[in-house]
Amino acid sequence: MKIPELLCPAGNMESLNAALHFGADAVYGGMKHYGLRASAGNFDGEELIAAVQSAHEAGAKFYVTMNIYPFDDEMDGFVQAAREARNAGADAVIVSDPGAIRRLRREIPELPVHVSTQANTVNTEAVAMYRDMGCERVILAREMSLERIRRMKETVGDSIALETFVHGASCMAYSGRCMLSAYLTGRSGNRGECAQPCRWQYAVMEEKRPGEYMPVEEDERGTYLFSARDLCLMPILPELCGAGVSSLKIEGRMKTEYYVAVVTGAYRRALDLLAESREAFEQALPELTEELKSASHRDSDTGFLLGKPETPGEAEGFHQEKEFIARVIGRDEETGAARLLLKNRFFAGETLELMTLSGIRKVTATPFLREKTGEVMDTLGVAGEIIRMDLPGCEAGDIVRGPVRNHRR
C-alpha cells in the first residue's frame, strides 16, 4: 500500500515547528493576505522565507494558501503575492477561484497550483478541467464518499493528484462556502474573516410566544443547531490510503501548536504502522484514537466518507483530556538538564507525559531551576518562563503535558 503525504497546518511558526517535529511530510500556511484564515498568525514576506526554509531543511514541502475569492481590483495584488510565494521557495499555492488559477497559470506557469477544497470539486469532469488548466492537485470537497474517491482515482489515474481532509473541523455549508457569518456579523467566511456563527448556541422561538425559547433537543441550555461534528478518519485510514489519494490533510491553521503536535504525531505513527502492516495499525488503533482526545476537540465522526454519517447530530462544545505543560527548547551544556519553555503550572513529584516523535512515555517531574532567578522550585505558573529540569531522553521540540486542571493551587 502506498502511504500518502501527511499534510499539516502551520498557522504560525510555533505550529509549523510542531508539525515538522512530529512528522509532517508537508505543511500549509498563509500569507498576511489572500487566504481564508485571516485571524491565524500567518507569515509576512521575511517570515514566509524562513518558514519555507525550515520546512525544506526538515525534508518537508510548504504550500501557501491563497484560497480567497479575489475581486477584479484585487487580482493584480493576488498575482504579485503569488510571485512572492514563488520567490520564497513555496512548493505550491492553494487556490480556489478558476479565474485566479487561469491568471496564475498564464503569468507564473512555473508555480505549481493546488485547487482548494473551497472550489467544491466533487466530480471527475471538474478534476479533468483543472488538470487541463495545468493544476497539479485537487483537494476534494468533504462531501466525497470513499467509494467516489476510489472511482475518481481509477478514472484520472496519475494524471493529477487527489488530496482529501482526514481530520479537523467541518463547516455547515458546502465545503465551507458560507454566507452566515457575513449576514450576522459583516465578516465573510469567503473572505477569510469567518466569525464561526455555526458554533454558536441557538434555541427556537415561536413568533407569537416572544421570549419563550424552545430547545431543539431536550437540553435546557439550547442546542448547537448548525455546528457540524469534527472529522476523524483515523478508523478508516487503511481504506482511505487504499483509495489512492496522494495527500491526507489535517485541518487547523487556527489551532494551537499543542493541537498540531498531538494530531500530527498520532497520524504519523498510524501511517508508519500501516506501512508495516495492517495488523500493526489495527493493534495500535485504540491507543491512537484515544491520543487524539488529548488536545482540544469536539465530537467527531467519519463525515461523508462512508455515506451519511452514522452519528448525525450537532457537536456540543470542546473537550480536552491533557494539558500543554512545556516545550523542550534544548539542554543546558554543563548539567545536561532539559531547558523547558513553560506553558502551564505543574508540581514536582507529579507524573507527566513526554511527547516525542516515536510516542508518548510517562515521566516524573522533579524540582527545577528557574533560569530568570536561579531559584530551585517545586512549582511555577508563569507562562513563558524558561526552567531547567532533569528529563532524560528528550530533545528540542518534544512536549511535556499533564492532566487538565480546572483549579490550580
MOHU-V452925 format. One record per backbone hydrogen bond with DSSP energy under -0.5 kcal/mol. NH is the residue of the N-H (numbers start at 1). CO is the residue of the C=O. If there is no record, write none. Layout:
BEGIN
nh=[NH & NH]
co=[CO & CO]
END
This chain:
BEGIN
nh=[4 & 5 & 7 & 7 & 8 & 8 & 10 & 16 & 17 & 18 & 19 & 20 & 21 & 22 & 23 & 24 & 25 & 26 & 27 & 28 & 29 & 31 & 32 & 38 & 40 & 42 & 43 & 48 & 49 & 50 & 51 & 52 & 53 & 54 & 55 & 56 & 57 & 58 & 59 & 60 & 61 & 63 & 64 & 65 & 65 & 66 & 66 & 68 & 69 & 70 & 74 & 75 & 75 & 78 & 79 & 80 & 81 & 82 & 83 & 84 & 85 & 86 & 87 & 88 & 89 & 90 & 91 & 92 & 93 & 94 & 95 & 95 & 96 & 97 & 101 & 102 & 103 & 104 & 105 & 106 & 107 & 108 & 111 & 112 & 114 & 115 & 116 & 116 & 119 & 120 & 122 & 127 & 128 & 129 & 130 & 131 & 132 & 133 & 134 & 135 & 136 & 137 & 138 & 139 & 140 & 140 & 141 & 144 & 146 & 149 & 150 & 151 & 152 & 153 & 154 & 155 & 156 & 157 & 159 & 161 & 163 & 164 & 166 & 167 & 168 & 175 & 176 & 177 & 178 & 183 & 184 & 185 & 186 & 186 & 187 & 188 & 189 & 191 & 192 & 193 & 199 & 200 & 202 & 204 & 206 & 209 & 212 & 213 & 214 & 215 & 219 & 222 & 223 & 225 & 227 & 228 & 230 & 231 & 232 & 233 & 236 & 237 & 240 & 241 & 242 & 243 & 243 & 244 & 245 & 246 & 247 & 248 & 249 & 249 & 250 & 251 & 251 & 255 & 260 & 261 & 262 & 263 & 264 & 265 & 266 & 267 & 268 & 269 & 270 & 271 & 272 & 273 & 274 & 275 & 276 & 277 & 281 & 282 & 283 & 284 & 285 & 288 & 289 & 290 & 291 & 292 & 293 & 294 & 295 & 297 & 301 & 304 & 305 & 307 & 312 & 315 & 316 & 317 & 319 & 321 & 322 & 323 & 325 & 325 & 326 & 327 & 328 & 329 & 330 & 332 & 336 & 338 & 339 & 340 & 340 & 341 & 342 & 342 & 343 & 344 & 348 & 349 & 350 & 352 & 352 & 353 & 354 & 355 & 355 & 356 & 356 & 359 & 361 & 363 & 365 & 365 & 368 & 369 & 370 & 371 & 371 & 373 & 374 & 377 & 377 & 380 & 383 & 384 & 385 & 387 & 387 & 388 & 389 & 394 & 397 & 398 & 399 & 400 & 401 & 402 & 404 & 406]
co=[2 & 246 & 5 & 248 & 6 & 26 & 28 & 12 & 13 & 14 & 15 & 16 & 17 & 18 & 20 & 19 & 6 & 6 & 61 & 8 & 63 & 65 & 43 & 192 & 37 & 11 & 30 & 44 & 45 & 46 & 47 & 48 & 49 & 50 & 51 & 52 & 53 & 54 & 56 & 55 & 25 & 27 & 92 & 29 & 63 & 64 & 94 & 34 & 190 & 68 & 71 & 71 & 72 & 74 & 75 & 76 & 77 & 78 & 79 & 80 & 81 & 82 & 83 & 84 & 86 & 85 & 62 & 62 & 112 & 64 & 93 & 114 & 66 & 68 & 97 & 98 & 99 & 100 & 101 & 102 & 103 & 104 & 108 & 110 & 93 & 137 & 95 & 114 & 116 & 117 & 120 & 123 & 124 & 125 & 126 & 127 & 128 & 129 & 131 & 130 & 113 & 113 & 161 & 115 & 138 & 163 & 121 & 141 & 305 & 145 & 146 & 147 & 148 & 149 & 150 & 151 & 152 & 153 & 156 & 136 & 138 & 247 & 249 & 249 & 231 & 173 & 173 & 174 & 176 & 179 & 180 & 181 & 181 & 182 & 181 & 186 & 178 & 188 & 189 & 188 & 196 & 197 & 223 & 214 & 212 & 206 & 209 & 211 & 204 & 213 & 217 & 219 & 202 & 223 & 224 & 226 & 299 & 168 & 301 & 166 & 233 & 234 & 236 & 237 & 238 & 239 & 240 & 241 & 240 & 162 & 162 & 5 & 164 & 247 & 7 & 167 & 249 & 252 & 256 & 257 & 258 & 259 & 260 & 261 & 262 & 263 & 264 & 265 & 266 & 267 & 268 & 269 & 270 & 271 & 272 & 273 & 277 & 278 & 279 & 280 & 281 & 284 & 285 & 286 & 287 & 288 & 290 & 291 & 292 & 319 & 230 & 142 & 302 & 304 & 309 & 227 & 314 & 315 & 297 & 293 & 294 & 402 & 323 & 400 & 400 & 341 & 398 & 339 & 339 & 337 & 332 & 389 & 330 & 338 & 387 & 327 & 340 & 385 & 325 & 325 & 378 & 365 & 347 & 350 & 363 & 401 & 361 & 353 & 399 & 354 & 359 & 356 & 354 & 352 & 350 & 363 & 377 & 388 & 375 & 369 & 386 & 370 & 370 & 368 & 375 & 346 & 381 & 342 & 382 & 340 & 385 & 369 & 338 & 391 & 328 & 395 & 355 & 326 & 353 & 323 & 321 & 404]
END
